[in-house]
Amino acid sequence: MPHPTLIIGNKNYSSWSLRPWILLKHFQVPFEEKRVALFTETTDAELKPYNSDLKVPVLQDGNLLIWDSLAILEYISEQYLDNRGWPDDPAARATARSVSAEMHSSFPNVRGEFPMNCRKQFDNIQPSREAEREIRRIKALWRECREQFGSGGEWLFGDYTIADAMYAPIALRLAGYSLPLEGIERDYVESVLKQPAIIEWIAAGKAEVEIIEEDEI
């Protein structure tokens, strides 16, 4: 049976592409990868067949196309992980869904002020007041998840879940922009940075040659 194909953007910049990629890699689900360089003369033509409004990522599984990161993560969990993408405990599962949905719909100032860039380490960049508030909220969510549900392992809910995949790009941002971390959130970011699949992704991002100027700060 053919493996699914994940269509992604530049690994250096595409935080949304990272999310399903890291879940597939972490659970060792076999898949093919197609990278489409973003913001080039051929990007739109390359993405047009995937019915995603010219956005990445897209998962192609046979004749089925799934777009939007969270929808892809849900599909992977259901079809390839026997629903292990979410915690077994009902309370933990509901919380994991809530924090994942909040990541999906929120934190626009963090996204805008701190674009993901695996090639660079930034220093002395001051968040706006709005971004500071969002960062405090993210850290509070991480602490609550770890304190209530994370005793069984190093991830937000002990074992690795969709919530960890959703917040992986945020962890990379906090580390890459040298934003202050302590306690639980520092330990969590360290767990993300030492994850083998994250190390692989960052190395690939650093090897890319394309430059997206707006994400270079």
C-alpha positions, 0 to 999 in steps of 0.5 A: 500500500503506498505511503501518504505524501506530506506536501510542505513548505520551506523547513526553515520558515514553515511552522505549519508544515512542521506540525504534521511532519513532526507527528509522523516522524515521532511515531515513525509513520512511513510517509513521502515528503514533497517540499514546495519552496514558498514565495517563488514564481512556481509556488502557486502552480505547484500547490494548485493541484492540492485544493488547499487555497495554495497553502501548505501543509497538505496530506495526500493519502491515495485520492484523499487530500487533507489540508490545514495542520490540525485537520491533518494531525487529527487524520494521522491520529485516527488512521495511523496511530489508533487515536494515540495522538490524543491522551487516553484520559478524558480530562487530559484529552479535552485539555489537549484539544483545547490548548491545540485549538487555542494554538491554532486560532490565537497568538497572532502577535507572537507569529507576526513578531517572531517568524520561525527561522531555523538558521538564525539565533536572534538576541535583544529583540523586545516583544510588544506588549501584546506579544508579551501577554501572549507569551505569558499565556503560552507559558501558563498553558504549558505549566498547567498541562505539565503540572496536571497531566505531565507526570508520566513523561517529558511532554505536555501530557506525559506522552507525546501528543498532537498538542506537542506537535502544535506547540513545537514551532513556538518552542523553537521561536522562544529558543531562537529569539532568546526569550527568557525561560525558566522552570517548567517552560525551560525544561519543556523547550529543552525537550523539544530541542533535543527531540531527534526529529526536531534536530533533523528538521532544523538541520534541513532548514539550515541547509536550504538556500531560499531567503524569505526576506520578511522572515529574516527580521 
